Amino acid sequence: MAGQINWIHTTPLSRIAAEMIKARPAGEVSREALGLLDEMEGLLGEPVLNCTARDA
């Protein structure tokens, strides 16, 4: 589980950094990063997706 959490953290950050170094507009980069996160969410296992869920 820790590996998946690390992956979901480092992948978008490195992509954002690389695109900002290219002097791309921040709005475009952030929209693409959100799309990337949406795609990545589908690849995560249930334990990761529910690790902070609490009963109401």
C-alpha positions as CSV (number, residue, x, y, z in Angstrom):
1,M,0.0,0.0,0.0
2,A,2.8,2.4,0.8
3,G,4.2,2.0,-2.7
4,Q,0.9,2.9,-4.3
5,I,0.6,6.0,-2.1
6,N,4.1,7.0,-3.0
7,W,3.4,6.5,-6.7
8,I,0.2,8.6,-6.6
9,H,2.2,11.4,-4.9
10,T,5.4,11.4,-6.9
11,T,4.1,10.8,-10.5
12,P,1.9,14.0,-10.7
13,L,4.5,16.1,-9.0
14,S,7.3,15.1,-11.4
15,R,5.0,15.5,-14.4
16,I,4.0,19.0,-13.2
17,A,7.6,20.0,-12.5
18,A,8.7,18.8,-16.0
19,E,5.9,20.7,-17.7
20,M,6.4,23.9,-15.7
21,I,10.2,23.8,-16.6
22,K,9.0,23.9,-20.2
23,A,7.3,27.2,-19.3
24,R,3.8,25.9,-20.1
25,P,0.8,27.8,-18.8
26,A,-0.1,26.7,-15.3
27,G,-3.8,26.3,-16.1
28,E,-3.0,23.8,-18.8
29,V,-0.6,21.9,-16.6
30,S,-3.0,21.7,-13.7
31,R,-5.9,20.5,-15.9
32,E,-3.6,17.8,-17.3
33,A,-2.5,16.8,-13.8
34,L,-6.1,16.4,-12.7
35,G,-6.7,14.2,-15.7
36,L,-3.7,12.1,-14.8
37,L,-4.9,11.8,-11.2
38,D,-8.3,10.6,-12.5
39,E,-6.6,7.9,-14.6
40,M,-4.3,6.9,-11.7
41,E,-7.2,6.5,-9.3
42,G,-8.6,3.7,-11.5
43,L,-5.4,1.8,-11.1
44,L,-5.2,1.9,-7.3
45,G,-6.3,-1.0,-5.2
46,E,-9.2,-0.9,-2.8
47,P,-7.1,-0.8,0.4
48,V,-5.5,2.4,-0.8
49,L,-8.7,4.0,-1.9
50,N,-10.3,3.2,1.4
51,C,-7.4,3.7,3.8
52,T,-8.7,6.9,5.2
53,A,-12.4,6.3,4.9
54,R,-14.2,6.5,8.2
55,D,-17.7,5.6,9.2
56,A,-20.1,8.5,9.5
